[in-house]
Amino acid sequence: MQKTITDIICDRCQAAPISYRDYIEAALYTEGFGYYTQTTKRVGRSEQHDFYTAESLGRVFAELVTAAAVDLLGEAKAAASIFTEIAAEPGTSLLSHLESHPFGDEQVIRQGETIQPDGSVIIFANEWLDALPFHRLIFRDGVWRERGVSLDADGQLVEVLLDQLTSEVAAVANRLPAHIEDGYELDLPLQAEAALADLLEQNWSGLILLFDYGRTWTSLLQDHPSGTARTYKQHVQANDLLETPGACDITCDINWTPLQEQMEAAGLQSVNLESQESFIVHRAKRTAEAIVSGSAGSFSPDRQTLMQLIHPANMGQRFQVLWGLRES
């Protein structure tokens, strides 16, 4: 009988509980079994898909990102740069929605492929960081405890508290507040920080654009007592991360504060965190205005898509853009 991803995870829990980070990594990335390693289409608006992103809205989003990149970098530098997209979905890319683009070349990096930008680049990623595994903590009886996954007496996956913090969490324990309300839960996306650190250590210059959903460190510690972890399956959000491993997306809000600090510490200039609404309105102003004015007085799918991207009740405030410039 062929094993399932649940069998594989249970095997790993036999000797001792595992961290949520290890559980999520297995559920999302185990080759052939993990959610992101399967060939099924995940992103789209139909009920057969699990969620949709700004990029799945197609040409309009591609035009806006392209216009913003040229605006921030300048036409000459953009024309000499490789547009490098990280974690593009299988079979598509941002620039594939356009008949032509103003960049020197294009590089598409899929999930699991090595990320090694080099030279003059425009690094673009849409919902890359939130797809990485994360740790889960809870403040209990005056101390932070790390949550993990184990097996109960019937061999079912259950949540437990680990005896000690994993090394990754212990390394940043000084960030955690000494006092907070008992039972406060915190989802800690440390792998997003590690991924960005690796990217910043490499030899490239140009522009980096990171589109995603996240919160500031202050917000995560004040506004979300139940954490931000969730699953998505067929556009339905749920909170039981153990229910259907491998068959649903598992995600949490990323922590923008350390990511912004990393970019500033690496010497990037004009580092900025903006809502998606603000970024599009200010960085792709002429393209956005052309979409609106070109359809005045009539129904326009392009204008409707633009409104989805920038309206505060849709994607405008829920998504943010962290960007910065690096000189050669």
C-alpha positions in Angstrom: 0.0 0.0 0.0 1.4 3.4 -1.1 2.2 5.8 1.7 0.4 9.1 2.0 1.8 12.4 3.2 0.0 11.8 6.5 1.8 8.4 6.9 5.2 10.1 6.2 4.5 12.8 8.8 3.3 10.2 11.4 6.5 8.3 10.8 8.6 11.4 11.6 6.6 11.9 14.8 7.2 8.3 16.1 10.4 9.1 17.9 9.5 12.5 19.2 7.2 15.5 18.5 8.3 17.7 15.6 8.0 21.5 15.3 5.2 23.1 13.3 7.9 24.4 11.0 9.0 20.8 10.2 5.4 19.7 9.9 4.5 22.5 7.5 7.7 21.9 5.4 6.7 18.2 5.0 3.1 19.0 4.2 4.0 21.6 1.6 7.3 20.4 0.1 7.7 16.6 0.5 8.6 15.6 -3.1 5.5 14.2 -4.9 3.3 14.5 -1.8 3.6 18.0 -0.6 1.0 20.7 -1.6 3.5 22.7 -3.6 5.2 19.7 -5.3 2.0 18.3 -6.8 1.0 19.0 -10.4 -2.6 20.1 -9.6 -3.4 23.8 -10.3 -3.7 25.7 -7.1 -4.2 29.3 -8.1 -7.3 30.6 -9.9 -10.8 31.9 -9.3 -12.8 28.8 -10.1 -14.0 26.4 -7.4 -11.5 23.8 -8.5 -8.7 26.1 -7.3 -7.7 26.9 -3.7 -7.0 30.6 -3.8 -6.2 33.4 -6.2 -3.5 36.0 -6.2 -2.9 39.4 -7.8 -0.9 37.8 -10.5 -3.7 35.4 -11.4 -5.7 38.5 -12.4 -3.4 38.5 -15.5 -2.5 41.3 -17.9 -3.6 44.3 -15.8 -1.4 43.4 -12.8 1.5 42.6 -15.1 1.2 46.0 -16.8 1.1 47.8 -13.4 4.1 46.0 -12.0 6.0 46.6 -15.2 5.2 50.3 -15.2 6.2 50.6 -11.5 9.5 48.9 -12.1 10.4 51.2 -15.0 9.3 54.2 -12.9 11.5 53.2 -9.9 14.5 52.1 -11.8 14.4 54.3 -14.9 13.9 53.4 -18.5 17.6 52.9 -19.3 18.4 50.7 -16.3 15.2 48.7 -16.8 16.1 48.0 -20.4 19.5 46.7 -19.3 18.1 44.5 -16.5 16.9 40.9 -16.2 13.4 40.7 -14.8 13.7 37.8 -12.4 10.5 36.3 -11.0 10.8 34.1 -7.9 8.4 31.3 -7.1 6.2 31.6 -10.3 3.4 29.1 -10.6 4.0 26.2 -13.0 3.3 27.1 -16.6 3.0 30.8 -16.2 4.9 34.0 -15.2 4.1 37.6 -14.8 5.5 38.7 -18.1 3.8 35.9 -20.0 0.6 38.0 -19.8 2.2 40.7 -21.9 2.9 40.7 -25.7 6.2 42.5 -25.0 8.1 44.0 -22.1 10.7 46.8 -21.6 13.3 44.7 -19.9 16.6 43.3 -21.2 15.6 39.7 -20.5 13.4 37.5 -18.3 14.3 34.8 -15.8 11.6 32.6 -14.1 12.4 30.7 -11.0 9.9 28.0 -9.9 9.2 26.7 -6.4 12.2 24.6 -5.3 14.6 25.9 -7.9 17.8 27.6 -6.9 17.6 31.4 -6.5 20.8 33.0 -7.8 20.2 36.4 -9.4 23.3 38.0 -10.8 24.1 41.4 -12.3 21.5 44.0 -13.1 18.1 42.6 -12.2 14.6 43.4 -11.2 13.7 40.8 -8.5 9.9 40.3 -8.3 8.1 37.9 -6.1 4.3 37.7 -5.5 3.3 35.6 -2.4 6.7 33.8 -2.3 7.5 34.5 1.4 4.1 33.5 2.8 4.5 30.1 1.2 7.5 29.2 3.4 7.2 27.2 6.6 6.9 29.0 9.9 7.1 28.3 13.7 4.1 28.6 16.1 4.4 29.9 19.7 2.1 30.4 22.6 2.6 32.4 25.8 1.8 30.1 28.7 2.3 30.5 32.4 4.7 33.4 32.0 7.0 31.9 29.3 6.9 31.4 25.5 6.4 27.8 24.5 6.8 26.4 21.0 3.9 24.4 19.6 4.6 21.2 17.8 3.0 18.1 16.3 2.9 14.6 17.8 0.8 11.4 17.7 -2.0 10.6 20.2 -2.8 7.1 21.5 -4.7 6.3 18.4 -1.9 7.3 16.1 -3.6 10.6 15.0 -1.7 13.9 14.5 -2.3 16.3 17.5 -0.8 19.5 18.6 1.5 19.5 21.6 3.9 21.9 23.3 7.6 21.1 22.7 9.9 20.6 25.7 12.1 23.4 24.5 12.4 26.0 21.8 13.9 24.9 18.5 17.3 26.4 17.7 15.8 28.9 15.2 13.3 30.3 17.7 15.8 30.2 20.5 18.2 32.4 18.4 15.6 35.2 18.2 14.0 34.7 21.7 15.3 38.1 22.8 12.8 39.7 20.3 9.8 38.2 22.2 8.1 40.3 24.8 8.7 39.2 28.4 5.1 39.8 29.3 1.9 39.4 27.2 -1.5 38.1 27.9 -1.6 34.4 28.8 -2.5 32.2 25.9 -1.4 34.7 23.2 -0.4 32.9 20.1 2.3 34.0 17.7 3.1 32.6 14.2 6.7 33.3 13.5 7.8 33.2 9.8 11.6 32.9 10.4 12.2 31.1 7.1 11.0 34.1 5.2 13.8 36.1 6.9 16.3 33.4 6.1 15.3 33.4 2.4 15.6 37.1 2.1 19.0 37.1 3.9 20.3 34.6 1.4 19.0 36.7 -1.5 20.6 39.9 -0.1 24.0 38.1 0.3 24.2 37.5 -3.5 25.8 39.6 -6.1 23.1 41.6 -7.8 22.1 45.2 -8.3 18.9 46.9 -9.2 15.3 46.7 -7.8 13.6 44.2 -5.5 9.8 44.1 -5.3 8.2 41.8 -2.8 4.3 41.6 -2.9 2.7 39.7 -0.1 0.3 39.9 2.9 1.8 40.6 6.3 1.9 42.7 9.4 4.4 44.7 11.3 5.9 43.2 14.4 3.9 45.6 16.6 0.6 44.4 15.0 1.5 40.7 15.3 2.1 41.3 19.1 -1.0 43.4 19.7 -3.7 42.7 17.2 -3.7 38.9 16.6 -4.0 37.0 19.9 -4.9 33.8 18.0 -2.1 34.1 15.5 -2.4 34.4 11.8 -1.9 30.8 10.6 -4.6 29.3 8.3 -5.3 26.9 5.5 -6.9 27.4 2.1 -8.8 24.8 0.1 -11.2 25.6 -2.7 -11.2 29.3 -1.5 -12.4 28.3 2.0 -10.2 29.4 4.9 -9.8 27.1 8.0 -7.6 27.1 11.1 -6.9 23.4 11.7 -3.4 23.0 10.2 -3.4 19.2 10.9 -6.7 18.3 9.1 -5.6 17.6 5.5 -1.8 17.8 5.1 -0.8 17.9 1.5 -4.3 18.8 0.2 -4.4 22.4 1.3 -2.3 25.5 1.5 -0.8 26.4 4.9 0.2 30.0 5.4 0.5 32.9 7.9 1.1 36.6 7.7 4.7 37.4 7.2 6.5 39.8 9.6 7.5 42.9 7.5 9.5 44.6 10.3 12.6 42.3 10.2 12.5 42.0 6.4 12.6 45.8 6.1 15.4 46.0 8.6 17.4 43.4 6.7 17.1 45.3 3.4 18.2 48.5 5.2 21.1 46.8 6.9 22.2 45.4 3.5 22.6 48.9 2.2 19.6 49.1 -0.1 18.3 52.6 -0.8 14.8 54.0 -0.7 13.5 50.9 1.2 9.8 51.3 1.5 6.8 49.3 2.8 3.5 50.3 1.2 0.0 49.0 0.9 -0.6 47.5 -2.6 -3.1 50.3 -3.1 -0.5 53.0 -2.4 2.2 51.3 -4.4 0.1 51.0 -7.6 -1.5 54.5 -7.3 1.9 56.2 -6.8 4.4 54.0 -8.7 2.2 53.0 -11.7 0.1 56.2 -11.8 0.0 56.7 -15.5 -0.9 53.1 -16.3 -3.6 53.1 -13.7 -5.0 56.4 -15.0 -5.0 55.1 -18.5 -7.1 52.1 -17.5 -9.6 54.3 -15.8 -9.8 57.0 -18.5 -9.8 54.6 -21.4 -13.1 53.1 -20.2 -15.0 56.1 -18.9 -18.7 55.7 -19.1 -18.8 52.0 -19.9 -18.2 48.7 -18.2 -14.5 47.7 -18.4 -13.0 44.4 -17.2 -9.6 46.1 -16.9 -11.0 48.8 -14.7 -12.8 46.2 -12.6 -9.5 44.3 -12.2 -7.7 47.5 -11.2 -10.4 48.1 -8.5 -9.8 44.7 -7.2 -6.1 45.3 -6.9 -6.3 48.7 -5.2 -9.7 49.0 -3.4 -9.2 48.8 0.4 -12.1 46.3 0.7 -10.4 43.9 -1.8 -6.6 43.6 -2.2 -5.6 47.2 -1.8 -4.9 47.1 2.0 -4.7 43.4 2.6 -1.5 43.1 0.5 1.6 45.1 0.8 4.8 45.8 -1.2 8.3 45.9 0.2 10.8 47.4 -2.2 14.3 48.8 -2.4 17.1 49.8 -4.7 20.6 48.5 -4.7 23.4 50.3 -6.6 26.0 48.3 -8.5 
